[in-house]
Amino acid sequence: MQPKRAIFNRSDLECGFPRHDFKLQGLQCSLYKCNKTTQLCVLYLHGYNGSRLEAVPYTVAILESAMDLCTFDFQAAGESEGDFVTFGLNEQLNVVLLVDFLLGKYSNIILWGRSMGATTALMYALKHQKTSCMILDSPFIALEEVILNLIKDKLGTPDLINMGLLEILKRQIQQLYKFSISSVKLPESLNINCPMLLLGSKFDTLIPYRHFTKTLESYHGQKQMIHLYNNHNEIRSQNIISTVIGFIQSTIQPINHNPINRFSGDMQSHQYIATGIKIKQKVMKNQSNANQNKNSAILQKHKALLQLSNID
């Protein structure tokens, strides 16, 4: 409930593009500007134990694609005010502040969240239809299940003992922080209309894979999933980042110019997933090389389909 705050210098946030740091009701924020006039802004939502630093590896690719980027420290994270996190329950109010602020400057806001940030993006979008697109990297659908999985992974104890430990944790958290972890849970139906790109991995040891498939199945809007082959906290490659940006561009541009979005149609019918993701490969002895090769093969298919989607 009180993660270790990331400590950094302002120089650590630099990326070679103009940056404006500001404070919004206790939240420390940074707005990066590309070299063009744009109506597109990506709002990045970091994960548990994260901060604005988490978005730095994405800045150059986003800004070179004629989009601005806003990132901030959630409550009780980085340099922002606050005493404890609520894993999305109160953090969605942080997103309300930032989106409303950015809508005074931009016509298209893209939410890009990772882990806790991705779940927070979903919680926000369920109540506020103000975003043009969402990138969800490894969201969870129920905090209790994540904690239970963590207990099992760390202790290796039987399920009956794990459930007992979970109940003890729930009572202590309720007593100390007046907060129920049972309340951090997404509904069975995600009635959200904006296009969504989901990133998830079967090799994620923190969040069970079914959280990703359940999110995809229950999402109402246009949707697509990229299957990754690395663990929860591993850095996303530049190829993955490029694919994400391609998805944003193929989604936002048709909205602005109103042609038929054939890429979105493919997402609705799941044809994209069937052709671009289900690739069988042999497991290599060197797991890191195998993961890189698998991701590369998948991303090449993504890029090819993205190019086809932009053909008039």
N, C-alpha and C positions, 0 to 999 in steps of 0.2 A: 504493500500500500504506500510505501515511501521509498521509491527507487533511488538509487544513488544518482545524484545530479551530474550531468556531463559538465566538465570544466573545460573552457576553451577561451582563446583570445579572439577578438573581433577579426584579426587578420586571418584566422583559420576559416572564416566565411568567404574570403575573397576568391573570385574565379576569373578575373579579368574583365568583367562587365560591371557597369554602374550598379551600386547597391545602396539602398536607403534603409537604415535601421530605425525602427520606431516602436513605441509602446502603446498598446491598446488595452485599457482596463486591466492592467497587471500582466498582460501577455507581451513578451518580448518577440518582436517580429522583424523580418527582413524582406524587402521587396527588391528583386533583381530586374533590371530593365534591359531588354534586347535593344539592338541598334535601329529598330524600325518602329513606326507607329503601329500598334496592334490593339485589337479588342479581345485578345485571348490571354488568359492568365491561369497558370497552374497553381493550385493551392496544395502544398504538400503537407501531409499529416504523418508525423513520425510515430514509431512504435514505442512500447514500454521501455523505459530506461534509455530513451533516445532524446534527441534535441534537433535544433535547426541544422546541426552538422550532418545529419543523416541525408539531407537533400543535396549537399555540396557535390557529390559525384554525378548528379543528374543535371546540374545547372547549365553547363556549357551546351550539352546536346539540346536542351529545351530552348535556351536563348538563341542558339543558332538556327532554330526552326521557327523564328519570328513569333515566339510566345514569351511573355513575361512569367516570372516565377515568384510566388510569395511563400515563405516558410516561417514557422513560428515555434516557440517552445510551449507545449501544452502546460496547463496548470501543474505546479509541483515538479516541473521538468526544466532542465537547463537554467536559464536566468529568469524564468517567469515566477510570479508569486503563486502561493498555494502550498498546502501542507501534505496532501496525499492525492493519489490518483484514484479514479473510479472506473478505469478500463473502458471508457466510452460514455458512461451514463451522464456524467457532468461535462466531459470533454466535448460532447456535441454542442453544448452551449458556447464553448470556445469557437467552434466552427461557425455558429450563427453570427458571432461578432465579426469574424474575418470575412465571411462571404458577403454580409451586408456592407461592410466597408469597401470591399473590392468591386461590388456592383455599382458603386458610384464612379468607378473608373473604367470598367470593362463590361462588355455585353455578354461574354462567354467565360464562365468559370469552370475549370476542370479540377475535380478532386482526385488527388493521387495519395492513397494511404497505404501504409504497411502495417500488418499485424494489428495492434490495438488501433492504429490510425485508420486502417481499412474498415474495421468494425465500426468505428466512430463515424466514418463517412456514410455507412449504411444507415446507422441510427439517425443521422442528420437528414439524409435523403428521404427517409420514410415520412418525415414531417414537413420537409421544405423542398418543393420542386423548383429549385432555383439554379441548379447546375446543368451544364450542357453535356457532361460526360464524366465517368468515374473510372479510375484505375484502382483495382483492389488487389493488393499483394498480400496473400496469406491471411485473410480475415478468419475470425472464429465466430461461431454462431451461439455458443453458450460458454460463459466463463467457468462454470462449475466443471464441465467436461475437460477443459484445458488443465485446471488445477488437479483434477483427479488423475489425468494422464501423467502430469508432472510428478505427483506422489508415487505413482506406480513405477515410473521410470527411475526415479532417484532411490527408492527404498526396496523395490522388488517384493513388496509384501502382498499377501492375498487380498482379493477384492473386498472382503468383509472388513478387514482392518483399514484398508484405504478409505472406505466409506465412513468409518468411524472417525478417522483423522480429518476427513473433509468436514464433517459435522462440527468437530471441535474448532476448526479454522473459521467456519461460518459464524459460530457463536462469538468467538473472540473478536472477529472483525466487526460484527454488529455492535458489540459492546464498546470497542475502542473508537470506531469511526462512524457509528450510526449509519452503516451502509450494508446492504445485503448483496452479496455476490450473486445470489439467485436472480436478481433483477437485471443483470447484464446478460440478456438473452434476446436474440432476434426472433421475430414472429415466424410462424410456419410459412406465411406468404409474404414475399417482399414486393409490395405494390409500389414499384418505382419505375418510372418511364424512361429516364435518360439512358443512353447506351452505356454498357459496362464491359470492361475487360478484366477478367479474373486471372490471377497468377497463383498457382498452387503446385505443391510437390508431394509425391508419394513418399519421398525421403525426409519429409518434415517430421522430426521426432518430438516437437512440442505440440503442434496442432494436428490432430488426427485428420487424415485425408478426407473423410466423409464430411467434414465441415466445408470443404471446398465444393464437393459435388452437390451437397445440399444447398449451398448458396446459389450455385448455377441453376439448379432445378427450380428453386422457388422464386427466382428473379423474374419479374414480369416484362421488363423492357428488353430491348435488343441486347444480346449478350454473346460473349465469346470467352473461351478459356485457353490459356497457354499452360501446358504441363511442363513444370521444371524438373530438374534432376539434381537438386542440391538441398541442403538443410535450411532450417528456418532463418538463421541469421547470416547466411553467406551473402557476400556482395553480389549484386546483379551485374552481369557483364554488359559491355557497351552494345553488344548485339541485341540483348533483351531490351535495353533502354531505347535503342533505335526502333525496335518493333513496336514498343509502347507508343512512341511519338508518332509512328506511322499510323497506328490505330486512331490516335487523337485527330490527326490531320484528315484522315479519310472519313471521320465521323463529323467533325465540325464544319468542314468545307461544304459538304452537301446541305447542311442545315442553313448555312449562310447564303448559298447560291440556289438552293431548292431544286436541284436535279434529283432523279431517282437514285437512292443510295443502294446500289446492288450489293455492296459489301455487307450492309446491314441485313439485307434479305438473306444472304448466306448464313449470317449468324443466327437468324430466327429459325432457319430450317436445320441448323446444326451441321450443315454440309461442310463448313469450314473446319469444324472440330474433327469430323470424320476423315477428311482428306489431309489436313495439315498437321495433325497431332498424333494419331495412332500409328506410330512408326515403330516397328519391332527391330531391336538391335541386340546383338549378343553382348553379354556382360564381359568387360575386359578385366584383366588382372589389375591394372592400374585404374582405380575407381575415379580418380580426378580426371584422367584423360578420357575415360568413358563418359563422364558427365558432360565434359566439354564437347565431345563429338555429338552426343545426343542433342544437346541444346542447339548446336550449330545446324544440325540437319533440320530440326524443327523450325528454327528461325529462318532458314533459307526458304522454306515453304511459306512461312508467314509473309516474308518480304515479297515473294512472287505473287501471292494473292492480293496483297495490298496494292501492288502495281496494277494488277488487273482491275481492281476495284475503281481505280481512278481513270480508266479508259472511257471516253465519252461514247 
